[in-house]
Amino acid sequence: MKYLLFCCHEEKKLDDMSKSECDALMDETLAYCEKLKKSGHLIVAEPLEPIQLAVTVRTRNGNVSITDGPFAETKEQIGGFFLINAADVNEAVQIASKFPSVRLGSMEVRTVMELARP
């Protein structure tokens, strides 16, 4: 089954880290991603630009509304995502728990819905 892992953290925590701390976290994450890729678990992983570059788009009654930044005011923001293969949600949670970023924030684990194709 496929699972989408949303990497959530407070961007301020990352901003407050030294360059060497950020580099070490990134190196550790890349090493873990390489391990997951070799085991066949990792499908794709992508970081996201900071929330200052985000926009939220809505259409209501035919009118398009664009707002700077994310819509939800939360402490943690989505910083990236990982699409993985796992046997079940327990394995997906185990994989998520080993990402270095969970020490700074959280990882939301969501099952990818499989749609019936004609």
Long-range contacts (C-beta under 8 A, 24 or more apart in sequence): 1-85, 1-86, 1-87, 1-88, 1-92, 1-111, 1-112, 1-114, 2-43, 2-83, 2-84, 2-85, 2-111, 2-112, 2-114, 3-83, 3-84, 3-85, 3-86, 3-89, 3-92, 3-109, 3-110, 3-111, 3-112, 4-81, 4-82, 4-83, 4-84, 4-109, 4-110, 4-112, 5-81, 5-82, 5-83, 5-84, 5-92, 5-95, 5-96, 5-99, 5-107, 5-108, 5-109, 5-110, 6-78, 6-81, 6-107, 6-108, 6-110, 7-78, 7-79, 7-80, 7-81, 7-82, 7-99, 7-101, 7-105, 7-107, 8-76, 8-77, 8-78, 8-79, 8-105, 8-106, 8-107, 8-108, 9-76, 9-77, 9-79, 9-101, 9-104, 9-105, 9-106, 10-75, 10-76, 10-77, 10-104, 10-105, 11-50, 11-51, 11-77, 11-79, 13-104, 13-105, 14-79, 14-104, 25-100, 25-101, 25-104, 28-100, 29-99, 29-100, 29-101, 32-98, 32-99, 32-100, 33-82, 36-82, 36-84, 36-95, 40-85, 41-84, 41-85, 41-86, 41-95, 42-82, 42-83, 42-84, 42-85, 43-83, 43-84, 43-85, 44-82, 44-83, 45-80, 45-81, 45-82, 45-83, 46-80, 46-81, 47-79, 47-80, 48-78, 48-79, 48-80, 48-81, 51-77, 76-105, 76-106, 79-105, 83-112
